Amino acid sequence: MRYIIITFTLLFTLSVNAQKGYKKAYTIFDSEGKEIGYETLIKKISPYNVVLFGEIHNCAIAHWLELEVARSLYTQHGNEFTMGAEMFEADNQLIIDEYMQRVITYDRFEDEARLWPNYSTDYYPFVYFAKENNIPFVATNVPRRYANVVKNKGLQYLDSLSQEAKSYLPPLPVTFKQEEENSAFSLMQMFSGSESNAEYMAQAQAIKDATMAWNIAKSGSKYFLHINGNYHSDFKQGIVPYLSEYAPQLSVVTICNVRQDDITSLEDENKGRADFYIAVPTDMSVSY
């Protein structure tokens, strides 16, 4: 009789669990590939001065979690908390400030701030949260016209710009080390077709990274959440070395958004890219 009761209980439990079965939309991993919960992630990243949230630009799950992380960090840090993003260029800071302070309408902001095409679906909630809570929001990226100049003429050309133009840039000259063995440089060389063009393309990437780091550093914020593409913070490269140069006292932690066919474990090829990972299924719907 006891065996029958145990068997029935086991079958009932399995049946209930089967009914509760679901497909996960994402999994969070630490640097060792251990699955962790959201609250653990927040507990681990909140002591750091700078959180670099690397994203896949059309990943809806990442955009939702960026907002959730912002909510959680703001709850902990209050008026010591600042937000910023790659998607906004430094020469639009005044426009962003005027929008945040309700000096201008959303329509004027949208018309003048050179917003990314996916702003309304992917970044509006993040910015709106900052606006509604009076959280400082920093436009960290270099004005694209200067990145384009570097792509065509190299970093040295920045010295010839006006003082007003240089006010949107980090201190010149910008540190740049070209390493041919670097996979990013090799990829650029493959697409550009020549070593010289690849070097200028790498330098254009560098001015973006340096400018973002400079604007994070000079914000004076004790706690800063920054959104950027994975490329700008993977393997503690991109923004990270420039932050170490401009503000060595700041502690930095990185998050990487990855796609995997199976998100029950972190794939070996992704290990080493960041301190924490947001893994989403490869077939997850995208925003564009």
C-alpha positions in Angstrom: 0.0 0.0 0.0 2.8 2.4 0.9 4.5 1.7 -2.5 1.2 2.5 -4.3 0.9 5.8 -2.4 4.5 6.8 -3.2 4.1 5.9 -6.8 0.9 7.8 -7.1 2.5 10.9 -5.4 5.4 10.7 -7.8 3.2 10.4 -10.9 1.0 13.3 -9.6 4.1 15.5 -9.0 5.5 14.7 -12.5 2.1 15.5 -14.0 1.9 18.9 -12.2 5.4 19.8 -13.3 4.7 18.8 -16.9 1.7 21.2 -16.8 4.0 23.9 -15.5 6.5 23.3 -18.3 7.6 26.4 -20.2 10.3 27.7 -22.6 12.6 30.2 -21.1 13.0 33.5 -22.8 16.5 34.2 -21.4 19.0 32.8 -19.0 21.5 34.8 -16.9 25.0 33.4 -16.5 28.0 34.6 -14.5 31.6 34.6 -15.9 32.1 31.0 -15.1 29.0 30.0 -17.0 26.9 29.3 -13.8 23.2 30.2 -14.1 22.1 32.8 -11.7 18.9 34.7 -11.0 18.1 38.3 -11.7 18.3 39.4 -8.1 21.8 37.8 -7.9 22.8 39.7 -11.0 21.7 43.0 -9.4 23.4 42.2 -6.1 26.7 41.4 -8.0 26.8 44.5 -10.3 25.4 47.2 -8.0 28.7 47.9 -6.1 30.4 48.8 -9.4 30.8 52.4 -10.5 30.1 51.7 -14.1 27.9 48.9 -15.6 28.5 48.5 -19.3 25.4 46.6 -20.7 26.5 45.2 -24.1 23.5 44.4 -26.3 22.5 43.0 -29.6 20.8 46.0 -31.1 17.6 44.2 -32.2 17.2 42.0 -29.1 13.9 42.9 -27.4 14.7 40.8 -24.3 17.9 42.8 -23.8 16.1 46.1 -24.1 13.5 45.0 -21.6 16.2 43.9 -19.2 18.1 47.1 -19.6 15.1 48.9 -18.3 14.7 46.5 -15.4 18.3 46.8 -14.5 17.9 50.6 -14.6 14.9 50.4 -12.2 16.8 48.1 -9.8 20.0 50.2 -9.8 18.1 53.4 -9.4 16.2 51.9 -6.4 19.6 51.2 -4.8 21.6 54.3 -5.7 19.0 57.1 -5.9 20.4 60.5 -6.9 23.9 59.1 -7.2 22.7 57.2 -10.3 23.2 58.2 -14.0 22.2 56.6 -17.3 23.7 56.9 -20.7 23.9 55.2 -24.1 25.9 54.8 -27.3 22.7 55.6 -29.3 23.0 59.3 -28.5 25.8 61.6 -29.7 27.5 64.2 -27.6 26.5 67.2 -29.6 22.9 66.4 -28.8 23.3 66.6 -25.1 21.6 70.0 -24.9 18.6 68.7 -26.8 18.4 65.7 -24.4 18.6 68.0 -21.4 15.9 70.2 -22.7 13.7 67.3 -23.4 14.3 65.8 -19.9 13.6 69.2 -18.3 10.4 69.5 -20.4 11.7 72.7 -22.2 10.9 71.1 -25.5 8.3 68.6 -26.6 8.9 65.0 -27.6 8.2 65.9 -31.2 11.0 68.5 -31.2 13.3 66.0 -29.5 12.5 63.3 -32.1 13.0 65.7 -35.0 16.3 67.1 -33.8 18.2 64.5 -31.8 19.1 62.1 -34.7 17.5 59.2 -33.1 18.2 55.6 -34.2 15.4 54.2 -36.4 14.5 51.7 -33.7 14.4 54.3 -30.9 10.6 54.2 -30.4 10.5 50.4 -30.0 13.8 49.8 -28.2 15.1 52.8 -26.4 12.2 55.1 -25.7 11.2 53.2 -22.4 14.8 53.5 -21.2 15.0 57.2 -21.8 11.4 57.9 -20.6 12.3 56.2 -17.3 15.2 58.6 -16.8 13.0 61.5 -17.7 10.2 60.6 -15.3 12.6 60.1 -12.4 14.9 63.1 -13.1 17.9 60.8 -13.6 20.8 62.5 -15.5 21.1 61.0 -19.0 24.4 61.3 -20.9 24.7 61.3 -24.7 28.1 59.5 -24.8 28.9 58.7 -28.4 31.0 60.8 -30.7 29.1 62.9 -33.3 29.0 60.5 -36.3 30.5 63.2 -38.7 33.8 63.0 -36.7 33.8 59.2 -36.7 33.3 59.4 -40.5 36.2 61.9 -40.8 38.5 59.5 -38.9 37.3 56.6 -41.1 38.4 58.5 -44.2 41.5 60.5 -42.9 42.6 58.9 -39.7 42.8 60.1 -36.1 45.5 62.6 -36.8 43.0 64.7 -38.7 41.1 65.5 -35.5 43.9 68.0 -34.5 42.8 70.3 -37.4 39.2 70.6 -36.1 37.9 73.8 -34.4 37.9 74.2 -30.6 34.2 73.9 -30.6 34.4 70.6 -32.5 37.0 69.3 -30.1 34.7 70.0 -27.2 32.7 67.0 -28.2 35.8 64.8 -28.3 38.1 63.2 -25.6 41.5 64.7 -25.0 43.7 64.5 -28.1 45.7 62.7 -29.2 43.6 59.6 -28.6 45.5 56.5 -27.6 45.4 53.9 -30.3 47.2 50.6 -30.7 46.8 48.6 -33.8 47.3 44.9 -33.4 47.0 42.9 -36.6 46.4 39.8 -34.6 43.4 41.4 -33.0 40.3 39.8 -34.5 38.4 43.0 -34.8 41.2 44.6 -36.9 41.4 41.4 -39.0 37.7 41.5 -39.7 37.9 45.2 -40.7 40.8 44.4 -43.0 38.8 41.6 -44.6 35.9 43.8 -45.4 37.8 46.9 -46.3 40.1 45.1 -48.7 43.3 46.8 -47.6 45.4 47.3 -44.4 45.4 51.1 -44.6 41.6 51.3 -44.9 41.2 48.7 -42.1 43.4 50.9 -39.9 41.3 54.0 -40.4 38.2 51.9 -39.7 39.7 50.6 -36.5 40.6 54.2 -35.6 37.0 55.3 -36.2 35.9 52.6 -33.8 38.5 53.8 -31.3 37.2 57.4 -31.4 33.7 56.1 -30.6 35.0 54.0 -27.7 37.2 56.8 -26.3 34.5 59.4 -26.5 32.0 57.1 -24.7 34.5 56.4 -22.0 35.4 60.1 -21.7 31.8 61.2 -21.3 31.1 58.5 -18.7 34.3 59.6 -16.8 33.6 63.3 -16.9 30.0 62.9 -15.8 31.3 62.7 -12.2 28.6 60.1 -11.5 29.2 57.6 -8.7 27.1 54.9 -10.4 26.6 54.9 -14.2 24.6 52.4 -16.3 25.6 52.5 -20.0 24.0 50.8 -22.9 26.2 49.9 -25.9 26.6 47.3 -28.5 28.5 44.2 -27.4 31.4 45.2 -29.7 32.2 48.2 -27.4 32.8 46.2 -24.2 33.4 42.5 -25.2 36.5 40.9 -23.7 37.0 44.1 -21.6 38.1 46.0 -24.7 36.6 49.0 -26.5 35.3 51.4 -23.8 37.0 49.6 -20.9 40.7 50.5 -21.5 39.8 54.1 -22.2 37.9 54.3 -18.9 41.0 52.9 -17.2 42.9 55.7 -18.8 40.5 58.6 -18.1 39.2 57.5 -14.7 41.3 54.7 -13.2 39.5 55.0 -9.9 36.2 53.7 -11.4 35.3 50.0 -11.1 33.7 48.5 -14.2 31.6 45.5 -14.8 30.4 44.2 -18.1 27.2 42.4 -19.3 27.1 40.6 -22.7 23.9 39.8 -24.7 24.3 36.5 -26.6 22.1 34.3 -28.8 22.3 30.6 -28.5 20.3 27.6 -29.9 20.3 26.2 -26.4 20.3 28.6 -23.4 20.5 25.9 -20.7 24.3 26.4 -20.6 26.7 29.1 -21.7 28.5 28.0 -24.9 32.3 27.8 -24.7 32.7 30.3 -27.6 31.0 33.0 -25.5 33.0 32.4 -22.3 35.5 35.2 -21.6 33.5 37.9 -23.2 32.1 39.5 -20.1 31.4 39.3 -16.4 27.8 38.4 -16.9 25.7 37.1 -19.8 22.1 37.5 -21.0 21.5 34.5 -23.3 18.4 34.4 -25.4 17.2 31.7 -27.9 18.4 32.1 -31.5 14.8 32.0 -32.7 13.6 34.7 -30.3 11.6 37.5 -32.1 13.6 40.6 -32.9 12.6 44.3 -32.9 13.7 44.9 -36.5 
